[in-house]
Amino acid sequence: MFSMPVVPTSSDVNAGHRLRAPSRLHAFNRFEIKYLVDAADIPLLRHELATRLDPDVTGGYGVWSVYYDTPQLRFYWEKIEGIRFRRKVRIRHYGDRFAATDDSRVYVEIKQRVNRVTQKRRAPLVYRAARQLLDRRALVDHEPADRPFLEEVLGLVCRHDLRPIAITGYHREAFVGRGADVGLRVTIDRRVRGRDRDFHLAADAENRLILPARRAVVEVKVNERLPYWLTDLTARRNLSVVRLSKYCQSVETFGRVPRSVFHVPEEPTNAV
């Protein structure tokens, strides 16, 4: 079982970037559990979480991700087939996507699953450099400590002919553990939407809800095991674990592949 030391980073003007990691190359090993929750139940759930956890950011923030995959959607199929070792490559931006400029800070990430453990490695770049790395397939200026990771990303992009496939976005509220629960993180993601074209983050493009508006995704992220109080909470609220990937949901919603047994059916709604 993996665990990483939790060390506070310096504060940041964009609170969504406040992550805990032992170095500039952020690395996380953790277990992730997802629940699909009715949005009407969120206020009470939020209240119960706030009695035990600290809100990470007051009011929440936007999370936008550009996912890269092979022409044959290898990463998508690895997830659907439950391959024990699988990866995703993405660019992630926190905040208002329309505010994303060439000089905005984003993260280039590899998120991978090794058996039951989720590992996430990431390096910060300005958006211009991130696109140069993944779209133009050229190494970029970087901190020396980031070089091995960025070379690994570039190798994946070139070897597998990765290209942007989908953008997802949502509004996130996050809660972090304190005291005995340090290392615990619970997030509530609402208005989950995306698109399958116009892959610049700030593009004036229409997004479509990829999960019903009345649904929210609650994720529990923990280094070792769920505390008993949280297990009791999920049982009282009758929350059922779901195998849900926002990326896979997006790929299926936009008709790139037939819908899998894990697909959450859409409901009539307007684009956002």
MIDOSE-1310 file (N, C-alpha, C; in nm, 2 decimals, decimal comma, always signed):
residues 272
mfsm	+0,08/-0,12/+0,00/+0,00/+0,00/+0,00/+0,09/+0,12/+0,00; +0,05/+0,22/-0,08/+0,13/+0,34/-0,10/+0,08/+0,45/-0,01; +0,17/+0,54/+0,04/+0,13/+0,66/+0,10/+0,23/+0,77/+0,08; +0,19/+0,89/+0,07/+0,28/+1,00/+0,04/+0,28/+1,10/+0,16
pvvp	+0,39/+1,16/+0,19/+0,39/+1,26/+0,30/+0,30/+1,38/+0,25; +0,23/+1,44/+0,34/+0,14/+1,55/+0,31/+0,21/+1,67/+0,37; +0,26/+1,76/+0,27/+0,33/+1,88/+0,31/+0,26/+2,00/+0,25; +0,22/+2,10/+0,33/+0,15/+2,21/+0,27/+0,24/+2,29/+0,18
tssd	+0,19/+2,33/+0,06/+0,26/+2,42/-0,03/+0,23/+2,56/+0,01; +0,30/+2,65/-0,06/+0,28/+2,79/-0,04/+0,14/+2,83/-0,09; +0,08/+2,94/-0,04/-0,05/+2,98/-0,09/-0,05/+3,03/-0,23; -0,16/+3,03/-0,29/-0,17/+3,06/-0,43/-0,29/+3,15/-0,45
vnag	-0,28/+3,25/-0,55/-0,39/+3,33/-0,57/-0,51/+3,26/-0,62; -0,49/+3,15/-0,69/-0,60/+3,06/-0,74/-0,61/+2,95/-0,64; -0,71/+2,95/-0,56/-0,72/+2,85/-0,45/-0,73/+2,71/-0,50; -0,78/+2,69/-0,62/-0,79/+2,56/-0,68/-0,66/+2,49/-0,70
hrlr	-0,55/+2,57/-0,70/-0,42/+2,51/-0,72/-0,35/+2,47/-0,59; -0,42/+2,49/-0,48/-0,35/+2,46/-0,35/-0,36/+2,31/-0,33; -0,25/+2,25/-0,36/-0,24/+2,10/-0,35/-0,12/+2,07/-0,26; -0,12/+1,95/-0,20/-0,01/+1,91/-0,11/+0,08/+1,81/-0,18
apsr	+0,21/+1,84/-0,18/+0,30/+1,75/-0,25/+0,44/+1,77/-0,20; +0,53/+1,67/-0,21/+0,66/+1,68/-0,15/+0,76/+1,76/-0,24; +0,72/+1,80/-0,36/+0,81/+1,87/-0,45/+0,73/+1,94/-0,55; +0,80/+2,02/-0,64/+0,74/+2,09/-0,75/+0,67/+1,99/-0,84
lhaf	+0,72/+1,88/-0,86/+0,65/+1,77/-0,94/+0,56/+1,70/-0,85; +0,43/+1,75/-0,85/+0,33/+1,70/-0,76/+0,30/+1,55/-0,78; +0,30/+1,47/-0,68/+0,28/+1,33/-0,69/+0,19/+1,28/-0,58; +0,09/+1,20/-0,62/-0,01/+1,15/-0,52/-0,03/+1,00/-0,55
nrfe	-0,04/+0,93/-0,44/-0,08/+0,79/-0,44/-0,20/+0,78/-0,35; -0,31/+0,72/-0,40/-0,43/+0,73/-0,31/-0,53/+0,63/-0,36; -0,63/+0,60/-0,28/-0,75/+0,53/-0,32/-0,86/+0,63/-0,35; -0,94/+0,60/-0,45/-1,05/+0,69/-0,49/-1,18/+0,61/-0,49
ikyl	-1,28/+0,66/-0,43/-1,41/+0,60/-0,43/-1,51/+0,71/-0,48; -1,60/+0,67/-0,57/-1,69/+0,76/-0,63/-1,84/+0,72/-0,60; -1,92/+0,83/-0,58/-2,06/+0,81/-0,56/-2,14/+0,90/-0,65; -2,25/+0,86/-0,70/-2,34/+0,94/-0,78/-2,45/+0,98/-0,69
vdaa	-2,47/+1,12/-0,67/-2,56/+1,17/-0,57/-2,66/+1,26/-0,63; -2,78/+1,26/-0,58/-2,89/+1,35/-0,63/-2,85/+1,49/-0,58; -2,86/+1,59/-0,67/-2,82/+1,73/-0,63/-2,90/+1,78/-0,51; -3,02/+1,73/-0,50/-3,11/+1,78/-0,39/-3,05/+1,74/-0,25
dipl	-2,97/+1,63/-0,25/-2,92/+1,58/-0,13/-2,78/+1,65/-0,09; -2,73/+1,74/-0,18/-2,60/+1,80/-0,16/-2,60/+1,89/-0,03; -2,70/+1,98/-0,01/-2,69/+2,07/+0,10/-2,67/+1,99/+0,23; -2,75/+1,89/+0,26/-2,73/+1,81/+0,38/-2,60/+1,74/+0,39
lrhe	-2,56/+1,68/+0,28/-2,43/+1,62/+0,27/-2,31/+1,72/+0,30; -2,32/+1,83/+0,24/-2,22/+1,94/+0,26/-2,22/+1,97/+0,41; -2,33/+1,99/+0,47/-2,34/+2,02/+0,62/-2,27/+1,92/+0,70; -2,30/+1,79/+0,67/-2,24/+1,68/+0,75/-2,09/+1,67/+0,73
latr	-2,04/+1,69/+0,61/-1,90/+1,69/+0,58/-1,83/+1,81/+0,66; -1,89/+1,92/+0,66/-1,83/+2,04/+0,72/-1,82/+2,03/+0,87; -1,89/+1,93/+0,93/-1,87/+1,91/+1,08/-1,74/+1,84/+1,11; -1,69/+1,77/+1,01/-1,57/+1,69/+1,03/-1,45/+1,73/+0,95
ldpd	-1,47/+1,80/+0,84/-1,37/+1,84/+0,75/-1,36/+1,99/+0,73; -1,25/+2,04/+0,68/-1,24/+2,19/+0,65/-1,27/+2,21/+0,50; -1,34/+2,31/+0,46/-1,36/+2,35/+0,32/-1,23/+2,39/+0,26; -1,19/+2,33/+0,15/-1,07/+2,37/+0,09/-1,07/+2,51/+0,03
vtgg	-1,18/+2,54/-0,04/-1,20/+2,67/-0,10/-1,35/+2,71/-0,08; -1,37/+2,83/-0,02/-1,50/+2,88/+0,00/-1,57/+2,90/-0,14; -1,69/+2,84/-0,16/-1,76/+2,87/-0,28/-1,73/+2,78/-0,39; -1,62/+2,71/-0,39/-1,58/+2,62/-0,49/-1,51/+2,69/-0,61
ygvw	-1,48/+2,61/-0,71/-1,40/+2,66/-0,83/-1,43/+2,57/-0,95; -1,39/+2,62/-1,06/-1,41/+2,54/-1,19/-1,29/+2,45/-1,21; -1,31/+2,33/-1,26/-1,20/+2,24/-1,30/-1,23/+2,20/-1,45; -1,13/+2,23/-1,53/-1,14/+2,20/-1,68/-1,02/+2,11/-1,72
svyy	-1,05/+2,01/-1,79/-0,95/+1,91/-1,83/-0,96/+1,88/-1,98; -0,84/+1,88/-2,05/-0,83/+1,84/-2,19/-0,77/+1,70/-2,19; -0,84/+1,60/-2,23/-0,80/+1,46/-2,23/-0,74/+1,42/-2,37; -0,63/+1,35/-2,36/-0,56/+1,31/-2,48/-0,57/+1,15/-2,48
dtpq	-0,58/+1,10/-2,60/-0,60/+0,96/-2,62/-0,55/+0,92/-2,76; -0,54/+0,79/-2,79/-0,49/+0,75/-2,92/-0,61/+0,76/-3,02; -0,58/+0,75/-3,15/-0,70/+0,75/-3,24/-0,79/+0,63/-3,22; -0,74/+0,52/-3,16/-0,83/+0,41/-3,13/-0,89/+0,41/-2,99
lrfy	-0,86/+0,52/-2,92/-0,92/+0,54/-2,78/-0,86/+0,44/-2,69; -0,74/+0,41/-2,69/-0,68/+0,31/-2,61/-0,70/+0,33/-2,46; -0,68/+0,46/-2,41/-0,70/+0,48/-2,27/-0,85/+0,47/-2,23; -0,94/+0,50/-2,32/-1,08/+0,48/-2,29/-1,11/+0,33/-2,27
weki	-1,06/+0,25/-2,36/-1,09/+0,10/-2,36/-1,02/+0,04/-2,24; -0,90/+0,09/-2,20/-0,84/+0,03/-2,08/-0,92/+0,05/-1,96; -0,99/+0,17/-1,95/-1,07/+0,19/-1,83/-1,20/+0,10/-1,84; -1,26/+0,09/-1,95/-1,38/+0,02/-1,97/-1,36/-0,13/-1,94
egir	-1,24/-0,18/-1,99/-1,21/-0,32/-1,97/-1,15/-0,35/-1,83; -1,13/-0,25/-1,75/-1,08/-0,27/-1,62/-0,93/-0,32/-1,62; -0,85/-0,28/-1,71/-0,71/-0,31/-1,71/-0,64/-0,27/-1,58; -0,57/-0,36/-1,52/-0,51/-0,33/-1,39/-0,41/-0,21/-1,39
frrk	-0,34/-0,20/-1,50/-0,25/-0,08/-1,51/-0,30/+0,00/-1,63; -0,35/+0,12/-1,60/-0,40/+0,21/-1,71/-0,37/+0,35/-1,68; -0,37/+0,43/-1,79/-0,33/+0,57/-1,77/-0,42/+0,67/-1,84; -0,42/+0,79/-1,80/-0,48/+0,90/-1,88/-0,38/+1,02/-1,88
vrir	-0,38/+1,09/-1,99/-0,29/+1,21/-2,01/-0,38/+1,33/-2,03; -0,36/+1,43/-1,96/-0,45/+1,55/-1,97/-0,37/+1,68/-1,93; -0,43/+1,79/-1,98/-0,40/+1,92/-1,93/-0,51/+1,97/-1,84; -0,48/+2,02/-1,72/-0,59/+2,06/-1,63/-0,57/+2,20/-1,59
hygd	-0,68/+2,27/-1,59/-0,69/+2,41/-1,55/-0,79/+2,43/-1,44; -0,76/+2,52/-1,34/-0,85/+2,55/-1,23/-0,90/+2,69/-1,25; -1,03/+2,71/-1,24/-1,08/+2,85/-1,24/-1,17/+2,86/-1,37; -1,19/+2,99/-1,41/-1,27/+3,02/-1,52/-1,20/+2,99/-1,65
rfaa	-1,26/+2,90/-1,73/-1,19/+2,86/-1,85/-1,17/+2,98/-1,95; -1,26/+3,07/-1,95/-1,25/+3,19/-2,04/-1,14/+3,28/-2,00; -1,09/+3,26/-1,88/-0,97/+3,34/-1,83/-0,84/+3,28/-1,87; -0,84/+3,16/-1,93/-0,72/+3,09/-1,97/-0,65/+3,16/-2,08
tdds	-0,53/+3,20/-2,06/-0,45/+3,27/-2,17/-0,32/+3,18/-2,18; -0,24/+3,22/-2,28/-0,11/+3,15/-2,30/-0,02/+3,15/-2,18; -0,04/+3,25/-2,09/+0,05/+3,26/-1,97/-0,02/+3,21/-1,85; -0,14/+3,15/-1,86/-0,21/+3,09/-1,74/-0,14/+2,97/-1,70
rvyv	-0,13/+2,94/-1,57/-0,07/+2,82/-1,52/-0,17/+2,71/-1,53; -0,13/+2,60/-1,59/-0,21/+2,47/-1,60/-0,12/+2,36/-1,55; -0,17/+2,24/-1,54/-0,09/+2,12/-1,51/-0,10/+2,02/-1,62; +0,02/+1,97/-1,65/+0,02/+1,85/-1,74/+0,03/+1,73/-1,65
eikq	-0,06/+1,64/-1,67/-0,08/+1,53/-1,57/-0,08/+1,39/-1,64; -0,02/+1,29/-1,57/-0,05/+1,15/-1,60/-0,12/+1,10/-1,48; -0,24/+1,05/-1,50/-0,32/+0,98/-1,39/-0,32/+0,84/-1,43; -0,28/+0,75/-1,34/-0,27/+0,61/-1,37/-0,33/+0,53/-1,25
rvnr	-0,37/+0,41/-1,29/-0,43/+0,32/-1,19/-0,34/+0,20/-1,19; -0,29/+0,16/-1,07/-0,21/+0,04/-1,05/-0,29/-0,05/-0,95; -0,35/-0,15/-1,00/-0,45/-0,23/-0,92/-0,55/-0,14/-0,86; -0,56/-0,13/-0,73/-0,66/-0,04/-0,67/-0,61/+0,09/-0,64
vtqk	-0,49/+0,12/-0,66/-0,43/+0,25/-0,62/-0,42/+0,35/-0,74; -0,47/+0,47/-0,71/-0,46/+0,57/-0,81/-0,33/+0,65/-0,79; -0,26/+0,67/-0,89/-0,14/+0,76/-0,88/-0,15/+0,87/-0,98; -0,12/+0,99/-0,93/-0,13/+1,11/-1,01/+0,00/+1,18/-1,01
rrap	+0,06/+1,21/-1,12/+0,18/+1,29/-1,13/+0,16/+1,41/-1,22; +0,21/+1,52/-1,18/+0,18/+1,64/-1,26/+0,29/+1,74/-1,24; +0,30/+1,83/-1,34/+0,40/+1,94/-1,34/+0,33/+2,06/-1,39; +0,36/+2,18/-1,33/+0,30/+2,30/-1,37/+0,37/+2,36/-1,49
lvyr	+0,29/+2,41/-1,59/+0,35/+2,48/-1,70/+0,25/+2,60/-1,74; +0,30/+2,69/-1,81/+0,21/+2,79/-1,87/+0,14/+2,72/-1,98; +0,02/+2,77/-2,01/-0,07/+2,70/-2,11/+0,00/+2,69/-2,25; +0,07/+2,79/-2,29/+0,14/+2,79/-2,41/+0,24/+2,67/-2,42
aarq	+0,31/+2,65/-2,31/+0,41/+2,55/-2,31/+0,34/+2,41/-2,31; +0,23/+2,40/-2,23/+0,16/+2,27/-2,23/+0,11/+2,23/-2,37; +0,06/+2,32/-2,44/+0,01/+2,29/-2,58/+0,13/+2,26/-2,67; +0,24/+2,33/-2,65/+0,36/+2,30/-2,73/+0,40/+2,15/-2,71
lldr	+0,40/+2,11/-2,58/+0,44/+1,98/-2,55/+0,35/+1,87/-2,60; +0,22/+1,89/-2,58/+0,12/+1,78/-2,62/+0,07/+1,79/-2,76; +0,06/+1,92/-2,82/+0,00/+1,93/-2,95/+0,11/+1,94/-3,06; +0,22/+2,01/-3,02/+0,33/+2,03/-3,12/+0,44/+1,93/-3,10
ralv	+0,43/+1,85/-2,99/+0,52/+1,74/-2,96/+0,67/+1,79/-2,95; +0,69/+1,90/-2,88/+0,82/+1,96/-2,86/+0,84/+1,98/-2,71; +0,97/+1,95/-2,67/+1,00/+1,97/-2,53/+1,01/+2,12/-2,50; +0,97/+2,16/-2,38/+0,96/+2,30/-2,35/+1,05/+2,34/-2,24
dhep	+1,06/+2,47/-2,21/+1,14/+2,52/-2,10/+1,07/+2,47/-1,97; +1,15/+2,43/-1,87/+1,10/+2,37/-1,75/+1,20/+2,38/-1,64; +1,15/+2,35/-1,52/+1,24/+2,34/-1,41/+1,32/+2,21/-1,42; +1,45/+2,20/-1,38/+1,52/+2,08/-1,40/+1,45/+1,96/-1,33
adrp	+1,39/+1,98/-1,22/+1,32/+1,86/-1,15/+1,21/+1,80/-1,24; +1,15/+1,88/-1,33/+1,04/+1,84/-1,41/+1,08/+1,76/-1,53; +1,21/+1,77/-1,57/+1,25/+1,72/-1,70/+1,21/+1,57/-1,72; +1,25/+1,48/-1,63/+1,21/+1,34/-1,65/+1,06/+1,31/-1,68
flee	+0,98/+1,38/-1,60/+0,84/+1,37/-1,62/+0,79/+1,42/-1,75; +0,83/+1,54/-1,79/+0,79/+1,59/-1,92/+0,84/+1,51/-2,03; +0,96/+1,46/-2,02/+1,01/+1,37/-2,13/+0,93/+1,24/-2,14; +0,88/+1,19/-2,02/+0,79/+1,08/-2,02/+0,66/+1,11/-2,09
vlgl	+0,60/+1,23/-2,06/+0,48/+1,27/-2,13/+0,50/+1,28/-2,28; +0,61/+1,34/-2,32/+0,64/+1,36/-2,46/+0,66/+1,22/-2,53; +0,72/+1,13/-2,46/+0,74/+0,99/-2,51/+0,60/+0,93/-2,54; +0,51/+0,94/-2,44/+0,38/+0,88/-2,46/+0,30/+0,95/-2,57
vcrh	+0,31/+1,08/-2,58/+0,24/+1,15/-2,69/+0,29/+1,10/-2,83; +0,43/+1,09/-2,84/+0,48/+1,05/-2,97/+0,46/+0,90/-3,00; +0,48/+0,82/-2,90/+0,48/+0,68/-2,92/+0,34/+0,63/-2,95; +0,24/+0,69/-2,89/+0,10/+0,65/-2,91/+0,02/+0,74/-3,00
dlrp	+0,08/+0,84/-3,05/+0,01/+0,94/-3,14/-0,11/+1,00/-3,07; -0,09/+1,05/-2,95/-0,20/+1,11/-2,87/-0,24/+1,24/-2,93; -0,37/+1,26/-2,91/-0,43/+1,39/-2,96/-0,55/+1,42/-2,87; -0,59/+1,55/-2,86/-0,71/+1,58/-2,78/-0,83/+1,51/-2,83
iait	-0,91/+1,46/-2,73/-1,03/+1,38/-2,76/-1,15/+1,45/-2,70; -1,14/+1,50/-2,58/-1,25/+1,55/-2,51/-1,21/+1,66/-2,41; -1,30/+1,75/-2,38/-1,28/+1,85/-2,27/-1,39/+1,82/-2,17; -1,36/+1,82/-2,04/-1,46/+1,81/-1,94/-1,45/+1,93/-1,84
gyhr	-1,56/+1,97/-1,78/-1,55/+2,08/-1,69/-1,66/+2,06/-1,59; -1,64/+2,12/-1,47/-1,74/+2,11/-1,36/-1,71/+2,21/-1,25; -1,81/+2,23/-1,17/-1,79/+2,31/-1,05/-1,76/+2,22/-0,93; -1,65/+2,25/-0,86/-1,60/+2,16/-0,76/-1,60/+2,23/-0,62
eafv	-1,66/+2,16/-0,52/-1,64/+2,20/-0,38/-1,55/+2,09/-0,32; -1,45/+2,13/-0,24/-1,36/+2,03/-0,18/-1,35/+2,05/-0,03; -1,34/+1,94/+0,04/-1,32/+1,93/+0,18/-1,19/+1,85/+0,21; -1,12/+1,90/+0,31/-0,99/+1,83/+0,34/-0,99/+1,79/+0,49
grga	-0,93/+1,68/+0,52/-0,92/+1,63/+0,66/-0,83/+1,71/+0,75; -0,87/+1,70/+0,88/-0,78/+1,76/+0,98/-0,76/+1,66/+1,09; -0,66/+1,68/+1,17/-0,63/+1,59/+1,28/-0,61/+1,45/+1,24; -0,68/+1,36/+1,29/-0,67/+1,22/+1,25/-0,70/+1,19/+1,11
dvgl	-0,77/+1,29/+1,04/-0,82/+1,27/+0,90/-0,73/+1,34/+0,80; -0,61/+1,38/+0,84/-0,52/+1,44/+0,74/-0,49/+1,35/+0,63; -0,50/+1,39/+0,51/-0,48/+1,31/+0,39/-0,61/+1,27/+0,33; -0,72/+1,29/+0,40/-0,85/+1,26/+0,34/-0,90/+1,39/+0,27
rvti	-0,96/+1,36/+0,15/-1,01/+1,47/+0,07/-1,15/+1,42/+0,01; -1,25/+1,50/+0,02/-1,38/+1,47/-0,04/-1,42/+1,59/-0,13; -1,46/+1,55/-0,25/-1,49/+1,66/-0,35/-1,64/+1,63/-0,40; -1,71/+1,74/-0,43/-1,84/+1,74/-0,48/-1,84/+1,81/-0,62
drrv	-1,86/+1,74/-0,72/-1,85/+1,80/-0,86/-2,00/+1,80/-0,92; -2,03/+1,93/-0,96/-2,17/+1,95/-1,01/-2,16/+2,01/-1,15; -2,27/+2,01/-1,22/-2,27/+2,06/-1,36/-2,16/+2,01/-1,45; -2,15/+1,88/-1,45/-2,05/+1,81/-1,53/-2,08/+1,82/-1,68
rgrd	-1,99/+1,88/-1,75/-2,02/+1,91/-1,89/-1,89/+1,90/-1,97; -1,91/+1,91/-2,10/-1,79/+1,90/-2,19/-1,82/+1,92/-2,33; -1,72/+1,89/-2,42/-1,73/+1,90/-2,56/-1,63/+1,81/-2,63; -1,65/+1,79/-2,76/-1,56/+1,70/-2,83/-1,49/+1,77/-2,94
rdfh	-1,48/+1,90/-2,94/-1,41/+1,98/-3,04/-1,37/+2,11/-2,98; -1,30/+2,19/-3,06/-1,26/+2,33/-3,01/-1,18/+2,31/-2,88; -1,06/+2,25/-2,89/-1,00/+2,20/-2,77/-0,91/+2,31/-2,69; -0,92/+2,43/-2,74/-0,85/+2,54/-2,66/-0,95/+2,57/-2,54
laad	-0,89/+2,57/-2,42/-0,97/+2,59/-2,30/-1,06/+2,71/-2,31; -1,01/+2,82/-2,37/-1,09/+2,94/-2,37/-1,17/+2,96/-2,50; -1,18/+2,86/-2,58/-1,26/+2,87/-2,70/-1,40/+2,91/-2,67; -1,46/+2,99/-2,76/-1,60/+3,03/-2,75/-1,68/+2,92/-2,81
aenr	-1,69/+2,81/-2,74/-1,76/+2,69/-2,79/-1,86/+2,64/-2,69; -1,96/+2,58/-2,74/-2,07/+2,53/-2,66/-2,03/+2,40/-2,59; -2,07/+2,39/-2,46/-2,05/+2,27/-2,38/-2,18/+2,21/-2,36; -2,18/+2,08/-2,34/-2,30/+2,00/-2,32/-2,29/+1,93/-2,19
lilp	-2,40/+1,92/-2,11/-2,40/+1,84/-1,99/-2,38/+1,70/-2,03; -2,28/+1,63/-1,96/-2,26/+1,49/-1,99/-2,31/+1,40/-1,88; -2,35/+1,47/-1,77/-2,42/+1,40/-1,66/-2,55/+1,48/-1,64; -2,66/+1,42/-1,60/-2,79/+1,49/-1,58/-2,76/+1,60/-1,48
arra	-2,83/+1,71/-1,50/-2,81/+1,83/-1,41/-2,84/+1,80/-1,27; -2,93/+1,71/-1,24/-2,97/+1,67/-1,11/-2,87/+1,58/-1,04; -2,77/+1,54/-1,11/-2,67/+1,45/-1,05/-2,54/+1,52/-1,02; -2,48/+1,48/-0,91/-2,34/+1,53/-0,87/-2,25/+1,41/-0,84
vvev	-2,13/+1,42/-0,86/-2,03/+1,32/-0,84/-1,96/+1,35/-0,71; -1,96/+1,26/-0,61/-1,89/+1,28/-0,49/-1,77/+1,18/-0,49; -1,65/+1,23/-0,47/-1,53/+1,15/-0,47/-1,47/+1,16/-0,33; -1,43/+1,04/-0,28/-1,35/+1,03/-0,16/-1,21/+0,98/-0,20
kvne	-1,12/+1,06/-0,15/-0,98/+1,03/-0,19/-0,90/+1,02/-0,05; -0,84/+0,90/-0,04/-0,78/+0,87/+0,09/-0,65/+0,80/+0,07; -0,55/+0,82/+0,16/-0,42/+0,76/+0,15/-0,42/+0,61/+0,18; -0,50/+0,58/+0,29/-0,50/+0,44/+0,33/-0,64/+0,38/+0,34
rlpy	-0,72/+0,43/+0,44/-0,85/+0,37/+0,45/-0,95/+0,47/+0,49; -1,08/+0,45/+0,46/-1,19/+0,54/+0,50/-1,20/+0,54/+0,65; -1,22/+0,66/+0,71/-1,25/+0,66/+0,85/-1,39/+0,61/+0,88; -1,41/+0,56/+1,00/-1,54/+0,49/+1,03/-1,66/+0,59/+1,01
wltd	-1,64/+0,72/+1,05/-1,75/+0,81/+1,05/-1,79/+0,83/+0,90; -1,70/+0,83/+0,81/-1,73/+0,85/+0,67/-1,80/+0,73/+0,61; -1,76/+0,61/+0,65/-1,83/+0,49/+0,61/-1,97/+0,49/+0,66; -1,99/+0,53/+0,79/-2,13/+0,54/+0,84/-2,21/+0,65/+0,77
ltar	-2,15/+0,76/+0,73/-2,22/+0,86/+0,66/-2,27/+0,81/+0,53; -2,19/+0,74/+0,45/-2,23/+0,69/+0,32/-2,34/+0,59/+0,33; -2,33/+0,51/+0,44/-2,44/+0,41/+0,46/-2,57/+0,48/+0,50; -2,56/+0,58/+0,59/-2,69/+0,65/+0,63/-2,75/+0,72/+0,51
rnls	-2,67/+0,77/+0,42/-2,72/+0,84/+0,30/-2,75/+0,75/+0,19; -2,73/+0,62/+0,21/-2,76/+0,52/+0,11/-2,68/+0,55/-0,02; -2,56/+0,59/-0,01/-2,47/+0,61/-0,12/-2,41/+0,49/-0,17; -2,42/+0,46/-0,30/-2,37/+0,34/-0,36/-2,25/+0,38/-0,45
vvrl	-2,14/+0,30/-0,44/-2,02/+0,32/-0,51/-2,05/+0,30/-0,66; -2,00/+0,39/-0,75/-2,02/+0,37/-0,89/-1,88/+0,37/-0,96; -1,88/+0,31/-1,07/-1,75/+0,30/-1,15/-1,78/+0,41/-1,26; -1,74/+0,53/-1,24/-1,77/+0,64/-1,33/-1,64/+0,71/-1,36
skyc	-1,62/+0,73/-1,49/-1,51/+0,82/-1,54/-1,57/+0,93/-1,62; -1,54/+1,05/-1,58/-1,59/+1,17/-1,66/-1,54/+1,17/-1,80; -1,42/+1,12/-1,82/-1,37/+1,12/-1,96/-1,45/+1,01/-2,04; -1,47/+0,89/-1,98/-1,54/+0,79/-2,06/-1,68/+0,83/-2,08
qsve	-1,75/+0,90/-1,98/-1,88/+0,94/-2,00/-1,89/+1,04/-2,11; -1,79/+1,13/-2,12/-1,79/+1,23/-2,23/-1,77/+1,16/-2,37; -1,68/+1,07/-2,38/-1,66/+1,00/-2,50/-1,79/+0,93/-2,55; -1,86/+0,87/-2,46/-1,98/+0,80/-2,49/-2,09/+0,90/-2,52
tfgr	-2,10/+1,00/-2,45/-2,21/+1,10/-2,47/-2,20/+1,16/-2,61; -2,08/+1,18/-2,66/-2,06/+1,24/-2,79/-2,05/+1,14/-2,90; -2,09/+1,02/-2,87/-2,10/+0,91/-2,98/-1,98/+0,86/-3,04; -1,86/+0,87/-2,97/-1,74/+0,82/-3,02/-1,74/+0,67/-3,02
vprs	-1,81/+0,61/-2,92/-1,82/+0,47/-2,90/-1,96/+0,43/-2,86; -2,00/+0,31/-2,87/-2,13/+0,27/-2,81/-2,13/+0,29/-2,66; -2,24/+0,31/-2,60/-2,24/+0,34/-2,45/-2,22/+0,21/-2,38; -2,14/+0,22/-2,28/-2,10/+0,10/-2,20/-2,21/+0,08/-2,09
vfhv	-2,19/-0,03/-2,01/-2,28/-0,05/-1,90/-2,26/+0,05/-1,79; -2,15/+0,12/-1,79/-2,12/+0,22/-1,69/-2,18/+0,36/-1,72; -2,24/+0,37/-1,84/-2,28/+0,51/-1,88/-2,40/+0,55/-1,80; -2,40/+0,68/-1,76/-2,51/+0,74/-1,69/-2,60/+0,80/-1,79
peep	-2,73/+0,76/-1,81/-2,81/+0,81/-1,92/-2,83/+0,96/-1,90; -2,84/+1,03/-2,01/-2,87/+1,18/-2,00/-3,02/+1,20/-1,99; -3,05/+1,33/-1,96/-3,18/+1,37/-1,95/-3,20/+1,49/-2,04; -3,32/+1,52/-2,10/-3,33/+1,64/-2,18/-3,28/+1,77/-2,11
tnav	-3,20/+1,84/-2,17/-3,14/+1,96/-2,11/-3,08/+2,05/-2,21; -3,05/+2,17/-2,17/-2,99/+2,27/-2,27/-2,84/+2,26/-2,25; -2,77/+2,31/-2,36/-2,63/+2,32/-2,36/-2,59/+2,43/-2,26; -2,46/+2,42/-2,21/-2,42/+2,52/-2,11/-2,28/+2,56/-2,15
